[in-house]
Amino acid sequence: MARRQRKTVDPLPDDSDPESTEDGHYDTDFTEPEDEGSQDKDVSDAALLFADNEHPPEYYIQQLADFDETDYTKEDYGKGTQSGGRKVVAKVVAVFRLVYKRATSNKITKQMNGQMRRVIRRLAKKHKLSSKGRDKPAMDVEDLTKVVETTVSTTKKKFGHGRHRIELALFLQFAGLTTNRPQAILNLRHRHIQVSLLRDPQGGPHRIIIEFTFGFTKEWLGAKDADTYILPEIIFDPSLVLSEEVLVSACQIPQLRIPDGCNELPLHIDPALDDVPIFRMSERTMQGISISPDKPLPYTTIEPWVKKIGVITGFPQVTCPYSLRYGAGTALDSSGSVSDSLRNLIMHHADTRTFLRYYLSRRINKNLPVITCGLNPEDDIMRAACRISRSIDPNRPQELTTAQSSSVNQNPEIADLIRRRDELSRQMGRPLSNYYKTEQYTIYKKLNQEIAGARQRARNALLTQIQAKYDREQPMLEIRRQLSGFNLAEEEKPLKCSEAVPLPQKRLIESLLTLPRPTLEEEVAETDGNH
């Protein structure tokens, strides 16, 4: 599976190690902590080493052999006494550690770590590398609700198959409600699900209990004990968008009763489905696009979906599947019902230091002045101030116009590539198929690829520039407009759907985004009707 190459540079403390990149196989990202103690360095370094095949290990060994060590064996002074910053290229560090261990069968000593950091500081300063790490926005339950609503209702995001829209909504809820890593969710099979009817301790209608067993969390580090998550059916919840009852469609279930003397009635799933993935990719057939019977949906597919839905929702931050894990971890940490040990078990962390270092937000979500004075801590306003949807703006530019997109062809680099391609095309003549597998044809195809890549980079940069200008100027324009006497519209904007919404999607919206009934009897009747 192809991997993404990161171009940013993150700071690395004296005793820390880089994390592995997010991808569909290893299921960690650049800021995702390793949880396995002493073996973490080796595994993380291996993940980064095999992120590309640009150079063999011998290349880096030769690079190390050519270094002049005299400049780096001196005392390591503080930031105020010498120039330069604490910067590091994480991939170089990972390669060095792995090659060193393979060559010597020993791990890097503390003294060598210090010398290596000095080398990296020199390289970072020489090449003007940024030490700023990427933002890690935490998506809480309110943000999750907005994202799921957008997923279900938007027409701006098209899916090759209608099932994928439902899969994405389900994935988002799994990630936000269970704190599991994305790949652990994508690896779910039907055998990992147990559905039961449970007797209500309060004497109400029987409750549907769905249990999910996640047994694939970072499996490449070695086998781990599987955790089972119990999600009871939600009745009287403010939004059915977060109700697990949508996972059950058998119309007979609401009529079932638990036998006397028993407290539950297991509802077994067809054993023939045991190895069938819950999240499956689509494939082209003679009849059109259909869902694969056995191929799981890869992380490399779900990640851009989440990012695109975040943009459509109006979030200025770049959302990713791990945003849900960050938010859920923060919610667990803030809950008085969850101890540190239980939080570590749920998130598969070896100890609390992992959460404190990599997950705990650096944005303080408590009103310290009023707490210090013994007043009401105002938790509601503080939560609102710290969630992603605080900065939501549906009017923020989300894509380039046709004219803006075409303007990138005026870029000197792109114009030169186009000129070279067109000149080669004229030399070859028509049809180009006559030159198939020739050196000229290979160069022509490579130029086309370079043009496509350069255009995409230029468009991304232009969109970022336009969005930055909007973020800077729009608040002032809005203030001037309001002060001039223009009144804002009182009505709330509807969900991002239109008359062009297909009929199946309309039925999906009506089923998932329905408000609860005012009484328990009416709610149960509505649930029975939906089933």
Summary of the structure (lengths in Angstrom):
residues: 531
radius of gyration: 27.1
end to end distance: 40.1
largest distance: 86.4
contacts: 1433
relative contact order: 0.11
helix: 50%
strand: 8%
